[in-house]
């Protein structure tokens, strides 16, 4: 692991300042929240070091958890530990607390923010190794289909076989949650299930997630995760289900570069159309079993 290359650092005091700075550096800036993923990839240098880090932790109002008008609102810089320990989340949104708990180790949870967790880079070993210039980094191909792919996608692969790394994203998608995004052009609401595209997120270079909103507390909910180790590991397959006034929504993580979410029938149909790689056919049966269990 190399030393971090030189970069500039900016403490933003308002969202407008932060977005303006991101816009000024036109894709060569990165938002700094907890920094647990960002600093790691800056050390490993599998992507170019940003010219500037824009710290948003000092911006008032970006941290905290509250219920408002029947909805749960979580500020972008709220830590995973804050979510796990919050009594309202534990009592009404248990699937989200479980997803946050089954992620990183406690020291990481104490620093990692919910927005940073949603926006973290994929964990694909080809992407995160500097010597592999894969399609996601601007290279010619994805190396996973012809290489080691036990942890990779079984559906929606297209040009990349890496999978969404966030566990809370799976739970939030099942709860029909959305994120509020602010940029220099104003604010917009994006459903968590639509946040991801094959090569990343739909966020523009000048945009920041400010709030995560769960519209209502589910009457029934569950989150499950399959992983190599029973603790401190990323999902091979994860599944969440939540029943609200709009019906039951199921979401799958660890199976695609995007979130697979919809009704139980829709998700089961997507699993039926899966195209596993040479080492990950097991994910099909695991995903089927998990959907059955979270909707039982």
N, C-alpha and C positions, 0 to 999 in steps of 0.2 A: 504494500500500500504506500502510495507516494504522499508527500506533503501537499497541502492544498495550494494551488496557484494563487497569485495575487488577485484581489478583487476589491471593489469599492463597497461601502456599507452605508445604508441610509435609514435613519429612524423616521418613519412616517408618523405624523401626529394626527392626520386625518385620512379618510379613505380617498378623498380627492387628491391629496398629495401622493399617496401611494400609487393610485391609478395613473396619474400624470407622469410619475417617474418611470413606471413600467412602460408607458407609451413612448416616452422619450428614448428609451433604450431598445425599443422595437424588437422584442423577442430575445434580447441578450441580458435580460434581468430575470431574477427569480424572487418569488415571495418567500420570506422567512417567517415561519410560525414557530413550531417546536424545533424544527431543523433535524429531526431524527432520521429522515430519509435523505433530505437535501445534502447535509454535511457528509453523509456516507458516500453518496455518489460523487461529491466534489473531491473526496479523498481518493476514491477509486479511479476517477477520471475516465469513466466509460462514456461520458458526454462532455462537451466543452465546458470549462468553468465559466459561469456567468460573469459579465462585466461588473454587475452590481447586485447585492442582496438588499431587498427592501423589507425591513423589519416592520411587521404590522402589530406586534404585541403591545405596543404603547398606545394604540388607537383606542379611545374610550368606546365602550359599548359593544366590543367585539367578543367579549367573553361572558358566559353566564347561561343559565337554564331557567326558563319560566314557562308557565302555561298562560295563554292569552286567547280569549275567545274560543276556548275548547281545543286549541292547538298547542302543541309543544314546540317551543322555539329554542334553538341552541345556537349560541354565538360561535363564529368561525374558529376562534382561538381557545375555546373550551377544550380542556384536555380529556383524554379517554378516561382517566381516573375520576375526574369530576362527573362524567356521565355515569360511570359504574356506581359511584357512591351516592348519587342523587336519589333521594327517597321517591320522588315522583316518577323518575325513570324506572326505578326498581319495581314500583307498584303497578304502573300503568303501561310501561313500554319495555317489558322485561326482555323481549327478544333483542332489543338494541343494547341493553346492558350486557346480555350474554355474549353478543357479537364483539363488543368492545373488550370484555374480559378474556375471551378466547383468542385474542390477538397477541400482541407483544408482551414481553416481561414487564413487571411493575415499574422498573426504572424508566423504561421507554414510555409506558402509559402515562407516567407522571409528567412527561414533556410533550408527547405527541398530541397534536390538536385534531379535532374532528375534520376540519377542512383539509388539513395536510394529509390525513389518513385517506380521505376520499381521492385526493389528487396525487398520491404517491406513484412513483414509477413502478412499472411491472418488475417482477422478480426473475424473469427469464435469465438463465445463466449465460446465454449468448449475448443478450442485450447488455448485461451488467459486466461483461468481460471486455476490456478495451481492445483486445486483439481480434474480436469478431465484429466485423463491420456489416451488421445485419440490415434488413430492409427498414426496420423501425428507426435505425440511426442514419438512414439515407443510403444504405448499401443496396446491392442488387437483389438479394434473396433473403428469405427466412431460412435459417439453418436447422430449425427444429424437425421438419418432416424427414430429413435424411440423417438426423443425429439422435441425441438423447432427448426424449420427449415425454417422459413419464408424468411430468407435471403440467403439460401444455394443453391447449384447447382441443375440444372434440366437436365444436360447432362454431359457425360464424368466423372461420379462420381468415378467409380471403388472402391477404398478403402477409399476415402476421399471426403466429400461434401462441403468443403470450396471453396470459389471462389477467383479469382485474384482480388486484391484490387485496383490496379493502374488504374486510369482514363486515364492518358497519354498513357499507354500501348495500350489501345483500339484504340485511334486515330493513334498512330504510326504504329500499325499493319495494319490498313486500308491504310496507306500511303506506305506500303511495306518497312518500315524502318528496319534498322539493328543496332546492337551494336557491337562495337569492344571490344573484351575481351582479356586481357593480363594476363598471368600467368608465372610461372617459365619455362614452356616449349615453350613460344613464344606467338604470337597473333593469333586470329581467328575472323572471322566474323560470327555473329549469327543473323538470322532474328528475329525481335521482336516477331512475331507470333509463333516462335519455342522456345522462351526463357523459357517457363514454362512447367513443367511436373506436374503430379498429386500431388506430395509431395513437390513442391518448384520450383527451377529453375535448369537449366542444368549447372550452374556455379560450377566449382570444388573448393575445399577449398582454393586453392592458387590463384584464378582468381579474377580479378577486371574489371568491365566495365569502359572503358576509354572514349569512344565517342559514341554518338547516331547519326546516319546518315539517313537522309531522301533523297532518290536518286533524286527526282524531285518534283517541286511544283505542286500539283494537279490543274487541270483545274476546278474541282468541288469538294466540300468537305462539310461534315457536321458532327457534334457530338451532341448526345442527351444523357440525363441521367435521369433516374427515381430514386427517393430516398424518404425516409420517410419525411425528412425535406427539405425545399427548399434551404437550405444553409448548408454548413459544415456537410456533411454526405456522407457516402459511397454509391456506386451505388447498387440498387436492380437489375437494368438492365441498361446497357449503350450500345450505338451503334454508330459506326462511319462508314462513307463511303468516299472513295476518288477515283476520276477518274483521271488516268494518261495515259501515252502512252501505258501502258500494259493493260488498261481496268479499270473496276470498281471493287474495293475490298471493302468488308464489314467486319467489325469486331464487335463481341459482347463481352461485359464484364459483370460481375456479374451473369453469368449463369453456369460457370464451373470452375474447378480447373486450366484449361488452357484457352488460348484465342481461341475462335471459329472464324476463319477468312477464307475468300474465296470469290468466286463470289457470287452475290446476290442469284442465284439459289442454290449454295452449302450451304449457310448459312440458307436459308429457308428450305432446305431439312433436315439439322441438327436440326432445331427447330421442324420439323415434327416428328422427332424420339426422342424427349425429354422424359425423365422419371422423372417427378416432384415428389417431396416428399409430405407429407400429408398437408403442409401449404403453398406451393409455386407454386401451379398450375397456379396462376395468371401470373407468369413470362412468360409462353408460349405465352399468348395473348399480353402481353406488348412487348416481343421481336419481334413478328410478326409485330405489329404496328410500332415499331421503325425502323425496316428494311425498311418498306414501306416509312416512312417519310424521312429517311436519303438518300434514293435513288430517291426521287421524283424530 
